[in-house]
Amino acid sequence: MSKTVSLHSLRGGTGKTVVGVNLAVMLAKKGLDVALLDLDFRAPSLYHVFKQHVGEPPFWVNDYLNGRCKPDDLLIGVNSVFNSKGNLSVGFADPRFAALEDMLGKSGSWQTRALDKLFRLKKFLAGNLNVDLCICDTSLGIHYSSLNAMVHSD
């Protein structure tokens, strides 16, 4: 059975991304299949941790939430980077300024649809990829995107 946890803080710089990466790598090294998602659309930093190993992804989490790709299109395997027993897949939020601006301007109805897509992504991870744990790095503060991440978590 797959579980989802979200790492959240009311302010930035508290180490959510560092904790998420270290937890994901440690569990994958122990043999668990882990997905790590960047749902921090205000200050995405997960991509910067991995970019030297993966290059620019063909799709971002933003693309999935905007209906531009399927769940399996946005995940990038990084097992070889850490020589892990389990699978470690990462989905990155787009760190470019235009993407940040776009995500900040989303309406409440868009956010409701995004929450539904997060629940579908959770089902996909559990059913199609047999992910044991999904770790989500959230936006700081209380906003639709951070609430969506927390609501879809176990």
C-alpha positions in Angstrom: 0.0 0.0 0.0 1.4 3.4 -1.0 1.5 6.3 1.3 2.0 10.0 0.7 3.6 12.5 3.0 4.0 16.2 2.5 6.7 18.3 4.1 5.4 21.7 5.0 6.4 24.8 6.8 4.9 28.3 7.3 8.1 29.9 6.3 10.9 29.3 3.8 14.4 28.1 4.6 13.4 25.5 7.1 14.9 22.5 5.2 11.9 20.9 3.6 13.7 20.1 0.4 16.8 18.8 2.1 14.8 16.6 4.4 12.7 15.3 1.5 15.7 14.4 -0.6 17.6 12.7 2.2 14.5 10.8 3.3 13.8 9.7 -0.3 17.4 8.6 -0.9 17.7 6.8 2.4 14.4 4.8 1.9 15.3 4.0 -1.8 18.7 2.7 -0.6 16.9 0.4 1.9 14.9 -1.0 -1.0 11.6 1.0 -1.0 10.2 2.4 -4.2 9.9 6.2 -3.6 8.5 9.1 -5.6 9.7 12.6 -4.7 7.5 15.4 -6.0 8.2 19.2 -5.9 4.9 20.8 -5.2 6.5 24.1 -4.2 5.4 26.4 -7.0 6.5 29.5 -5.2 10.1 28.6 -4.7 10.9 25.3 -6.4 14.4 24.0 -5.6 14.3 20.3 -6.0 15.4 20.5 -9.7 18.5 22.4 -8.6 19.5 19.5 -6.4 19.3 17.0 -9.3 19.9 19.1 -12.5 23.5 18.1 -13.0 22.4 14.4 -13.1 19.2 14.6 -15.1 19.3 17.7 -17.3 16.1 19.6 -18.1 13.1 17.3 -17.8 10.7 17.0 -20.8 7.8 17.7 -18.5 7.3 19.4 -15.1 4.7 18.8 -12.4 3.2 22.1 -13.6 2.7 20.5 -17.1 0.8 17.5 -15.5 -1.4 19.8 -13.4 -2.1 22.0 -16.5 -3.1 18.8 -18.5 -0.1 18.8 -20.8 1.2 15.4 -19.9 0.4 12.1 -18.3 1.7 11.1 -14.8 4.4 8.8 -16.2 5.7 11.6 -18.4 6.8 13.8 -15.5 8.8 11.3 -13.4 12.5 10.8 -13.9 14.3 7.9 -12.4 17.5 8.7 -10.5 18.4 5.3 -9.1 21.8 5.3 -10.8 22.8 8.6 -9.1 22.5 7.0 -5.7 23.0 3.3 -6.5 19.8 2.5 -4.6 18.1 -0.9 -4.2 14.7 0.6 -4.6 13.4 2.9 -7.4 13.6 6.6 -6.8 11.6 8.8 -9.2 11.5 12.5 -9.1 8.9 15.0 -10.5 10.1 18.6 -10.6 8.3 21.9 -10.4 9.3 24.3 -13.1 11.7 26.9 -11.6 11.6 29.4 -14.4 10.1 32.8 -13.6 7.3 32.6 -16.2 6.2 29.3 -14.7 6.2 30.7 -11.1 4.1 33.7 -12.3 1.7 31.3 -14.1 1.2 29.1 -11.1 0.6 32.1 -8.8 -2.2 33.4 -11.0 -4.3 30.2 -10.9 -7.9 30.4 -9.9 -9.7 28.5 -7.2 -11.5 26.4 -9.8 -8.1 25.5 -11.4 -6.8 24.5 -7.9 -9.8 22.2 -7.4 -9.0 20.4 -10.6 -5.3 20.3 -9.6 -6.3 18.6 -6.4 -8.2 15.9 -8.4 -5.1 15.4 -10.5 -3.0 15.0 -7.4 -5.3 12.2 -6.2 -5.1 10.6 -9.7 -1.3 10.9 -9.6 -1.3 9.2 -6.2 -3.4 6.3 -7.6 -1.1 6.0 -10.6 2.0 5.9 -8.3 0.5 3.1 -6.2 -1.1 1.1 -8.9 1.2 1.5 -11.9 4.6 2.0 -10.3 4.1 0.2 -7.0 5.5 3.2 -5.2 5.8 2.5 -1.4 6.0 6.2 -0.4 5.5 9.5 -2.2 7.2 12.5 -0.6 5.9 16.0 -1.5 7.8 19.2 -1.0 5.2 21.9 -0.5 5.0 25.7 -0.9 5.6 27.7 2.2 2.6 29.2 4.0 -1.0 28.6 3.5 -2.0 28.7 -0.1 -4.1 26.5 -2.4 -1.1 24.7 -3.7 0.3 23.9 -0.2 -3.2 22.9 1.0 -3.7 20.6 -2.0 -0.4 18.9 -1.2 -1.4 18.4 2.4 -5.0 17.3 1.6 -3.9 14.5 -0.7 -1.4 13.2 1.8 -1.9 10.4 4.3 
